[in-house]
């Protein structure tokens, strides 16, 4: 049920808003929810009929789900830091400019 709701919110987010967000471009709302749905259905299938292939695929989906969770936590942390950063520090960049005429005469 959660995967279906995330999928439907992804469709709404893609069609309603006029700007292309990174989540819309990457398709996270689609493939993330489809992985969630397929992992849930394989869990039910593995519980009803134990088969090594189903259990193996379930393990792979578990790894993908954990990886997706870790990536989402990291991205939300960076977004929070970028949004609430109130320091207005100026970064000074010193360029080392080389005169091309001096090198051509050597």
PyMOL commands that set and color helices and strands:
alter all, ss='L'
color gray80, all
select helices_A, chain A and resi 2-16+22-26+28-48+52-83+100-105
alter helices_A, ss='H'
color red, helices_A
deselect
rebuild
show_as cartoon
